[in-house]
């Protein structure tokens, strides 16, 4: 079970061009998205800690995402 609501994930899939989306596909993508966000956040946190901060800033997120 993911923390992400399925309806917005369904809309994102449709925005990408899909006409129809199964509930299972939307749930699977939500799970993948959640795992990616957790991984990205962990990398951003490492960058913030390296800079001597407890707060994750936008630059930490962008730098962590660019290293993917």
mmCIF file as gemmi writes it, N, C-alpha and C atoms, coordinates in Angstrom:
data_model
loop_
_atom_site.group_PDB
_atom_site.id
_atom_site.type_symbol
_atom_site.label_atom_id
_atom_site.label_alt_id
_atom_site.label_comp_id
_atom_site.label_asym_id
_atom_site.label_entity_id
_atom_site.label_seq_id
_atom_site.pdbx_PDB_ins_code
_atom_site.Cartn_x
_atom_site.Cartn_y
_atom_site.Cartn_z
_atom_site.occupancy
_atom_site.B_iso_or_equiv
_atom_site.pdbx_formal_charge
_atom_site.auth_seq_id
_atom_site.auth_asym_id
_atom_site.pdbx_PDB_model_num
ATOM 1 N N . UNK Axp A 1 ? 0.852 -1.185 0 1 0 ? 1 A 1
ATOM 2 C CA . UNK Axp A 1 ? 0 0 0 1 0 ? 1 A 1
ATOM 3 C C . UNK Axp A 1 ? 0.891 1.24 0 1 0 ? 1 A 1
ATOM 4 N N . UNK Axp A 2 ? 0.619 2.113 -0.893 1 0 ? 2 A 1
ATOM 5 C CA . UNK Axp A 2 ? 1.414 3.325 -1.054 1 0 ? 2 A 1
ATOM 6 C C . UNK Axp A 2 ? 0.765 4.507 -0.346 1 0 ? 2 A 1
ATOM 7 N N . UNK Axp A 3 ? 1.567 5.494 -0.063 1 0 ? 3 A 1
ATOM 8 C CA . UNK Axp A 3 ? 1.071 6.724 0.537 1 0 ? 3 A 1
ATOM 9 C C . UNK Axp A 3 ? 0.432 7.63 -0.521 1 0 ? 3 A 1
ATOM 10 N N . UNK Axp A 4 ? 0.773 7.394 -1.768 1 0 ? 4 A 1
ATOM 11 C CA . UNK Axp A 4 ? 0.276 8.244 -2.846 1 0 ? 4 A 1
ATOM 12 C C . UNK Axp A 4 ? -1.141 7.857 -3.241 1 0 ? 4 A 1
ATOM 13 N N . UNK Axp A 5 ? -2.01 8.836 -3.417 1 0 ? 5 A 1
ATOM 14 C CA . UNK Axp A 5 ? -3.356 8.522 -3.904 1 0 ? 5 A 1
ATOM 15 C C . UNK Axp A 5 ? -3.294 8.068 -5.37 1 0 ? 5 A 1
ATOM 16 N N . UNK Axp A 6 ? -4.132 7.125 -5.713 1 0 ? 6 A 1
ATOM 17 C CA . UNK Axp A 6 ? -4.083 6.512 -7.041 1 0 ? 6 A 1
ATOM 18 C C . UNK Axp A 6 ? -4.656 7.427 -8.126 1 0 ? 6 A 1
ATOM 19 N N . UNK Axp A 7 ? -5.68 8.21 -7.823 1 0 ? 7 A 1
ATOM 20 C CA . UNK Axp A 7 ? -6.315 9.057 -8.84 1 0 ? 7 A 1
ATOM 21 C C . UNK Axp A 7 ? -5.336 10.026 -9.512 1 0 ? 7 A 1
ATOM 22 N N . UNK Axp A 8 ? -4.492 10.74 -8.774 1 0 ? 8 A 1
ATOM 23 C CA . UNK Axp A 8 ? -3.534 11.624 -9.442 1 0 ? 8 A 1
ATOM 24 C C . UNK Axp A 8 ? -2.511 10.86 -10.291 1 0 ? 8 A 1
ATOM 25 N N . UNK Axp A 9 ? -2.141 9.664 -9.835 1 0 ? 9 A 1
ATOM 26 C CA . UNK Axp A 9 ? -1.222 8.842 -10.622 1 0 ? 9 A 1
ATOM 27 C C . UNK Axp A 9 ? -1.896 8.44 -11.929 1 0 ? 9 A 1
ATOM 28 N N . UNK Axp A 10 ? -3.164 8.079 -11.861 1 0 ? 10 A 1
ATOM 29 C CA . UNK Axp A 10 ? -3.934 7.754 -13.061 1 0 ? 10 A 1
ATOM 30 C C . UNK Axp A 10 ? -3.938 8.944 -14.02 1 0 ? 10 A 1
ATOM 31 N N . UNK Axp A 11 ? -4.142 10.146 -13.496 1 0 ? 11 A 1
ATOM 32 C CA . UNK Axp A 11 ? -4.152 11.349 -14.344 1 0 ? 11 A 1
ATOM 33 C C . UNK Axp A 11 ? -2.79 11.59 -14.987 1 0 ? 11 A 1
ATOM 34 N N . UNK Axp A 12 ? -1.722 11.316 -14.254 1 0 ? 12 A 1
ATOM 35 C CA . UNK Axp A 12 ? -0.376 11.485 -14.816 1 0 ? 12 A 1
ATOM 36 C C . UNK Axp A 12 ? -0.165 10.517 -15.974 1 0 ? 12 A 1
ATOM 37 N N . UNK Axp A 13 ? -0.6 9.278 -15.809 1 0 ? 13 A 1
ATOM 38 C CA . UNK Axp A 13 ? -0.473 8.285 -16.881 1 0 ? 13 A 1
ATOM 39 C C . UNK Axp A 13 ? -1.256 8.741 -18.107 1 0 ? 13 A 1
ATOM 40 N N . UNK Axp A 14 ? -2.47 9.233 -17.906 1 0 ? 14 A 1
ATOM 41 C CA . UNK Axp A 14 ? -3.284 9.712 -19.023 1 0 ? 14 A 1
ATOM 42 C C . UNK Axp A 14 ? -2.669 10.941 -19.673 1 0 ? 14 A 1
ATOM 43 N N . UNK Axp A 15 ? -2.066 11.803 -18.859 1 0 ? 15 A 1
ATOM 44 C CA . UNK Axp A 15 ? -1.395 12.999 -19.389 1 0 ? 15 A 1
ATOM 45 C C . UNK Axp A 15 ? -0.234 12.601 -20.302 1 0 ? 15 A 1
ATOM 46 N N . UNK Axp A 16 ? 0.363 11.448 -20.019 1 0 ? 16 A 1
ATOM 47 C CA . UNK Axp A 16 ? 1.459 10.935 -20.841 1 0 ? 16 A 1
ATOM 48 C C . UNK Axp A 16 ? 0.955 10.333 -22.149 1 0 ? 16 A 1
ATOM 49 N N . UNK Axp A 17 ? -0.374 10.211 -22.284 1 0 ? 17 A 1
ATOM 50 C CA . UNK Axp A 17 ? -0.933 9.755 -23.549 1 0 ? 17 A 1
ATOM 51 C C . UNK Axp A 17 ? -1.749 8.484 -23.519 1 0 ? 17 A 1
ATOM 52 N N . UNK Axp A 18 ? -1.834 7.827 -22.376 1 0 ? 18 A 1
ATOM 53 C CA . UNK Axp A 18 ? -2.616 6.597 -22.31 1 0 ? 18 A 1
ATOM 54 C C . UNK Axp A 18 ? -4.106 6.921 -22.31 1 0 ? 18 A 1
ATOM 55 N N . UNK Axp A 19 ? -4.858 6.186 -23.106 1 0 ? 19 A 1
ATOM 56 C CA . UNK Axp A 19 ? -6.314 6.373 -23.13 1 0 ? 19 A 1
ATOM 57 C C . UNK Axp A 19 ? -6.985 5.667 -21.965 1 0 ? 19 A 1
ATOM 58 N N . UNK Axp A 20 ? -6.489 4.468 -21.652 1 0 ? 20 A 1
ATOM 59 C CA . UNK Axp A 20 ? -7.081 3.673 -20.581 1 0 ? 20 A 1
ATOM 60 C C . UNK Axp A 20 ? -5.972 3.204 -19.654 1 0 ? 20 A 1
ATOM 61 N N . UNK Axp A 21 ? -6.307 3.116 -18.38 1 0 ? 21 A 1
ATOM 62 C CA . UNK Axp A 21 ? -5.329 2.701 -17.367 1 0 ? 21 A 1
ATOM 63 C C . UNK Axp A 21 ? -6.023 1.757 -16.399 1 0 ? 21 A 1
ATOM 64 N N . UNK Axp A 22 ? -5.429 0.6 -16.185 1 0 ? 22 A 1
ATOM 65 C CA . UNK Axp A 22 ? -6.018 -0.318 -15.2 1 0 ? 22 A 1
ATOM 66 C C . UNK Axp A 22 ? -5.665 0.164 -13.796 1 0 ? 22 A 1
ATOM 67 N N . UNK Axp A 23 ? -6.496 -0.203 -12.862 1 0 ? 23 A 1
ATOM 68 C CA . UNK Axp A 23 ? -6.252 0.127 -11.458 1 0 ? 23 A 1
ATOM 69 C C . UNK Axp A 23 ? -4.906 -0.435 -11.017 1 0 ? 23 A 1
ATOM 70 N N . UNK Axp A 24 ? -4.609 -1.661 -11.451 1 0 ? 24 A 1
ATOM 71 C CA . UNK Axp A 24 ? -3.354 -2.311 -11.072 1 0 ? 24 A 1
ATOM 72 C C . UNK Axp A 24 ? -2.149 -1.565 -11.631 1 0 ? 24 A 1
ATOM 73 N N . UNK Axp A 25 ? -2.257 -1.044 -12.847 1 0 ? 25 A 1
ATOM 74 C CA . UNK Axp A 25 ? -1.16 -0.292 -13.444 1 0 ? 25 A 1
ATOM 75 C C . UNK Axp A 25 ? -0.926 1.009 -12.689 1 0 ? 25 A 1
ATOM 76 N N . UNK Axp A 26 ? -1.989 1.704 -12.331 1 0 ? 26 A 1
ATOM 77 C CA . UNK Axp A 26 ? -1.863 2.946 -11.577 1 0 ? 26 A 1
ATOM 78 C C . UNK Axp A 26 ? -1.252 2.672 -10.2 1 0 ? 26 A 1
ATOM 79 N N . UNK Axp A 27 ? -1.66 1.587 -9.563 1 0 ? 27 A 1
ATOM 80 C CA . UNK Axp A 27 ? -1.102 1.219 -8.261 1 0 ? 27 A 1
ATOM 81 C C . UNK Axp A 27 ? 0.372 0.855 -8.377 1 0 ? 27 A 1
ATOM 82 N N . UNK Axp A 28 ? 0.732 0.141 -9.448 1 0 ? 28 A 1
ATOM 83 C CA . UNK Axp A 28 ? 2.129 -0.24 -9.657 1 0 ? 28 A 1
ATOM 84 C C . UNK Axp A 28 ? 2.998 0.993 -9.867 1 0 ? 28 A 1
ATOM 85 N N . UNK Axp A 29 ? 2.507 1.943 -10.669 1 0 ? 29 A 1
ATOM 86 C CA . UNK Axp A 29 ? 3.276 3.165 -10.894 1 0 ? 29 A 1
ATOM 87 C C . UNK Axp A 29 ? 3.388 3.979 -9.61 1 0 ? 29 A 1
ATOM 88 N N . UNK Axp A 30 ? 2.332 4.038 -8.829 1 0 ? 30 A 1
ATOM 89 C CA . UNK Axp A 30 ? 2.379 4.756 -7.547 1 0 ? 30 A 1
ATOM 90 C C . UNK Axp A 30 ? 3.446 4.141 -6.641 1 0 ? 30 A 1
ATOM 91 N N . UNK Axp A 31 ? 3.541 2.828 -6.642 1 0 ? 31 A 1
ATOM 92 C CA . UNK Axp A 31 ? 4.551 2.151 -5.841 1 0 ? 31 A 1
ATOM 93 C C . UNK Axp A 31 ? 5.959 2.483 -6.326 1 0 ? 31 A 1
ATOM 94 N N . UNK Axp A 32 ? 6.159 2.449 -7.631 1 0 ? 32 A 1
ATOM 95 C CA . UNK Axp A 32 ? 7.46 2.796 -8.209 1 0 ? 32 A 1
ATOM 96 C C . UNK Axp A 32 ? 7.812 4.249 -7.892 1 0 ? 32 A 1
ATOM 97 N N . UNK Axp A 33 ? 6.824 5.143 -8.032 1 0 ? 33 A 1
ATOM 98 C CA . UNK Axp A 33 ? 7.051 6.554 -7.748 1 0 ? 33 A 1
ATOM 99 C C . UNK Axp A 33 ? 7.441 6.755 -6.288 1 0 ? 33 A 1
ATOM 100 N N . UNK Axp A 34 ? 6.744 6.087 -5.389 1 0 ? 34 A 1
ATOM 101 C CA . UNK Axp A 34 ? 7.043 6.228 -3.971 1 0 ? 34 A 1
ATOM 102 C C . UNK Axp A 34 ? 8.453 5.745 -3.659 1 0 ? 34 A 1
ATOM 103 N N . UNK Axp A 35 ? 8.842 4.614 -4.223 1 0 ? 35 A 1
ATOM 104 C CA . UNK Axp A 35 ? 10.194 4.097 -3.993 1 0 ? 35 A 1
ATOM 105 C C . UNK Axp A 35 ? 11.243 5.059 -4.535 1 0 ? 35 A 1
ATOM 106 N N . UNK Axp A 36 ? 10.98 5.646 -5.703 1 0 ? 36 A 1
ATOM 107 C CA . UNK Axp A 36 ? 11.914 6.612 -6.286 1 0 ? 36 A 1
ATOM 108 C C . UNK Axp A 36 ? 12.038 7.845 -5.398 1 0 ? 36 A 1
ATOM 109 N N . UNK Axp A 37 ? 10.921 8.348 -4.915 1 0 ? 37 A 1
ATOM 110 C CA . UNK Axp A 37 ? 10.932 9.545 -4.068 1 0 ? 37 A 1
ATOM 111 C C . UNK Axp A 37 ? 11.667 9.275 -2.754 1 0 ? 37 A 1
ATOM 112 N N . UNK Axp A 38 ? 11.476 8.109 -2.186 1 0 ? 38 A 1
ATOM 113 C CA . UNK Axp A 38 ? 12.194 7.762 -0.958 1 0 ? 38 A 1
ATOM 114 C C . UNK Axp A 38 ? 13.692 7.737 -1.215 1 0 ? 38 A 1
ATOM 115 N N . UNK Axp A 39 ? 14.114 7.097 -2.296 1 0 ? 39 A 1
ATOM 116 C CA . UNK Axp A 39 ? 15.53 7.027 -2.66 1 0 ? 39 A 1
ATOM 117 C C . UNK Axp A 39 ? 16.093 8.426 -2.911 1 0 ? 39 A 1
ATOM 118 N N . UNK Axp A 40 ? 15.368 9.231 -3.658 1 0 ? 40 A 1
ATOM 119 C CA . UNK Axp A 40 ? 15.798 10.596 -3.958 1 0 ? 40 A 1
ATOM 120 C C . UNK Axp A 40 ? 15.917 11.417 -2.676 1 0 ? 40 A 1
ATOM 121 N N . UNK Axp A 41 ? 14.969 11.279 -1.788 1 0 ? 41 A 1
ATOM 122 C CA . UNK Axp A 41 ? 14.992 12.009 -0.52 1 0 ? 41 A 1
ATOM 123 C C . UNK Axp A 41 ? 16.179 11.592 0.333 1 0 ? 41 A 1
ATOM 124 N N . UNK Axp A 42 ? 16.477 10.308 0.361 1 0 ? 42 A 1
ATOM 125 C CA . UNK Axp A 42 ? 17.631 9.833 1.125 1 0 ? 42 A 1
ATOM 126 C C . UNK Axp A 42 ? 18.923 10.443 0.582 1 0 ? 42 A 1
ATOM 127 N N . UNK Axp A 43 ? 19.05 10.522 -0.751 1 0 ? 43 A 1
ATOM 128 C CA . UNK Axp A 43 ? 20.239 11.13 -1.348 1 0 ? 43 A 1
ATOM 129 C C . UNK Axp A 43 ? 20.298 12.63 -1.078 1 0 ? 43 A 1
ATOM 130 N N . UNK Axp A 44 ? 19.15 13.301 -1.126 1 0 ? 44 A 1
ATOM 131 C CA . UNK Axp A 44 ? 19.103 14.733 -0.829 1 0 ? 44 A 1
ATOM 132 C C . UNK Axp A 44 ? 19.455 14.992 0.632 1 0 ? 44 A 1
ATOM 133 N N . UNK Axp A 45 ? 19.013 14.114 1.517 1 0 ? 45 A 1
ATOM 134 C CA . UNK Axp A 45 ? 19.335 14.246 2.936 1 0 ? 45 A 1
ATOM 135 C C . UNK Axp A 45 ? 20.834 14.122 3.173 1 0 ? 45 A 1
ATOM 136 N N . UNK Axp A 46 ? 21.466 13.2 2.492 1 0 ? 46 A 1
ATOM 137 C CA . UNK Axp A 46 ? 22.923 13.046 2.607 1 0 ? 46 A 1
ATOM 138 C C . UNK Axp A 46 ? 23.624 14.331 2.179 1 0 ? 46 A 1
ATOM 139 N N . UNK Axp A 47 ? 23.155 14.93 1.102 1 0 ? 47 A 1
ATOM 140 C CA . UNK Axp A 47 ? 23.746 16.183 0.632 1 0 ? 47 A 1
ATOM 141 C C . UNK Axp A 47 ? 23.557 17.306 1.653 1 0 ? 47 A 1
ATOM 142 N N . UNK Axp A 48 ? 22.372 17.392 2.226 1 0 ? 48 A 1
ATOM 143 C CA . UNK Axp A 48 ? 22.099 18.422 3.234 1 0 ? 48 A 1
ATOM 144 C C . UNK Axp A 48 ? 22.984 18.206 4.458 1 0 ? 48 A 1
ATOM 145 N N . UNK Axp A 49 ? 23.099 16.969 4.913 1 0 ? 49 A 1
ATOM 146 C CA . UNK Axp A 49 ? 23.928 16.672 6.08 1 0 ? 49 A 1
ATOM 147 C C . UNK Axp A 49 ? 25.396 16.972 5.799 1 0 ? 49 A 1
ATOM 148 N N . UNK Axp A 50 ? 25.833 16.682 4.583 1 0 ? 50 A 1
ATOM 149 C CA . UNK Axp A 50 ? 27.208 16.974 4.203 1 0 ? 50 A 1
ATOM 150 C C . UNK Axp A 50 ? 27.484 18.477 4.276 1 0 ? 50 A 1
ATOM 151 N N . UNK Axp A 51 ? 26.475 19.277 3.978 1 0 ? 51 A 1
ATOM 152 C CA . UNK Axp A 51 ? 26.588 20.737 4.045 1 0 ? 51 A 1
ATOM 153 C C . UNK Axp A 51 ? 26.375 21.251 5.472 1 0 ? 51 A 1
ATOM 154 N N . UNK Axp A 52 ? 26.16 20.347 6.418 1 0 ? 52 A 1
ATOM 155 C CA . UNK Axp A 52 ? 25.976 20.737 7.808 1 0 ? 52 A 1
ATOM 156 C C . UNK Axp A 52 ? 24.577 21.221 8.147 1 0 ? 52 A 1
ATOM 157 N N . UNK Axp A 53 ? 23.6 20.8 7.347 1 0 ? 53 A 1
ATOM 158 C CA . UNK Axp A 53 ? 22.218 21.22 7.572 1 0 ? 53 A 1
ATOM 159 C C . UNK Axp A 53 ? 21.333 20.031 7.894 1 0 ? 53 A 1
ATOM 160 N N . UNK Axp A 54 ? 20.231 20.317 8.585 1 0 ? 54 A 1
ATOM 161 C CA . UNK Axp A 54 ? 19.197 19.32 8.817 1 0 ? 54 A 1
ATOM 162 C C . UNK Axp A 54 ? 18.056 19.48 7.815 1 0 ? 54 A 1
ATOM 163 N N . UNK Axp A 55 ? 17.987 20.646 7.198 1 0 ? 55 A 1
ATOM 164 C CA . UNK Axp A 55 ? 16.914 20.97 6.261 1 0 ? 55 A 1
ATOM 165 C C . UNK Axp A 55 ? 17.327 20.627 4.837 1 0 ? 55 A 1
ATOM 166 N N . UNK Axp A 56 ? 16.473 19.879 4.153 1 0 ? 56 A 1
ATOM 167 C CA . UNK Axp A 56 ? 16.698 19.598 2.736 1 0 ? 56 A 1
ATOM 168 C C . UNK Axp A 56 ? 16.212 20.802 1.938 1 0 ? 56 A 1
ATOM 169 N N . UNK Axp A 57 ? 17.071 21.316 1.087 1 0 ? 57 A 1
ATOM 170 C CA . UNK Axp A 57 ? 16.73 22.466 0.252 1 0 ? 57 A 1
ATOM 171 C C . UNK Axp A 57 ? 16.529 22.024 -1.188 1 0 ? 57 A 1
ATOM 172 N N . UNK Axp A 58 ? 15.972 22.926 -1.968 1 0 ? 58 A 1
ATOM 173 C CA . UNK Axp A 58 ? 15.675 22.627 -3.369 1 0 ? 58 A 1
ATOM 174 C C . UNK Axp A 58 ? 16.939 22.222 -4.125 1 0 ? 58 A 1
ATOM 175 N N . UNK Axp A 59 ? 18.056 22.848 -3.838 1 0 ? 59 A 1
ATOM 176 C CA . UNK Axp A 59 ? 19.301 22.497 -4.524 1 0 ? 59 A 1
ATOM 177 C C . UNK Axp A 59 ? 19.745 21.071 -4.192 1 0 ? 59 A 1
ATOM 178 N N . UNK Axp A 60 ? 19.469 20.623 -2.969 1 0 ? 60 A 1
ATOM 179 C CA . UNK Axp A 60 ? 19.795 19.235 -2.602 1 0 ? 60 A 1
ATOM 180 C C . UNK Axp A 60 ? 18.973 18.262 -3.441 1 0 ? 60 A 1
ATOM 181 N N . UNK Axp A 61 ? 17.701 18.572 -3.587 1 0 ? 61 A 1
ATOM 182 C CA . UNK Axp A 61 ? 16.812 17.709 -4.372 1 0 ? 61 A 1
ATOM 183 C C . UNK Axp A 61 ? 17.245 17.687 -5.832 1 0 ? 61 A 1
ATOM 184 N N . UNK Axp A 62 ? 17.51 18.851 -6.384 1 0 ? 62 A 1
ATOM 185 C CA . UNK Axp A 62 ? 17.921 18.925 -7.791 1 0 ? 62 A 1
ATOM 186 C C . UNK Axp A 62 ? 19.23 18.212 -8.042 1 0 ? 62 A 1
ATOM 187 N N . UNK Axp A 63 ? 20.187 18.383 -7.138 1 0 ? 63 A 1
ATOM 188 C CA . UNK Axp A 63 ? 21.472 17.71 -7.299 1 0 ? 63 A 1
ATOM 189 C C . UNK Axp A 63 ? 21.322 16.191 -7.155 1 0 ? 63 A 1
ATOM 190 N N . UNK Axp A 64 ? 20.518 15.766 -6.193 1 0 ? 64 A 1
ATOM 191 C CA . UNK Axp A 64 ? 20.279 14.334 -6.012 1 0 ? 64 A 1
ATOM 192 C C . UNK Axp A 64 ? 19.587 13.758 -7.253 1 0 ? 64 A 1
ATOM 193 N N . UNK Axp A 65 ? 18.661 14.491 -7.828 1 0 ? 65 A 1
ATOM 194 C CA . UNK Axp A 65 ? 17.954 14.008 -9.024 1 0 ? 65 A 1
ATOM 195 C C . UNK Axp A 65 ? 18.867 13.979 -10.245 1 0 ? 65 A 1
ATOM 196 N N . UNK Axp A 66 ? 19.801 14.895 -10.32 1 0 ? 66 A 1
ATOM 197 C CA . UNK Axp A 66 ? 20.702 14.938 -11.479 1 0 ? 66 A 1
ATOM 198 C C . UNK Axp A 66 ? 21.697 13.783 -11.479 1 0 ? 66 A 1
ATOM 199 N N . UNK Axp A 67 ? 21.88 13.175 -10.329 1 0 ? 67 A 1
ATOM 200 C CA . UNK Axp A 67 ? 22.825 12.052 -10.205 1 0 ? 67 A 1
ATOM 201 C C . UNK Axp A 67 ? 22.146 10.717 -10.432 1 0 ? 67 A 1
ATOM 202 N N . UNK Axp A 68 ? 20.911 10.728 -10.882 1 0 ? 68 A 1
ATOM 203 C CA . UNK Axp A 68 ? 20.177 9.484 -11.112 1 0 ? 68 A 1
ATOM 204 C C . UNK Axp A 68 ? 20.482 8.92 -12.475 1 0 ? 68 A 1
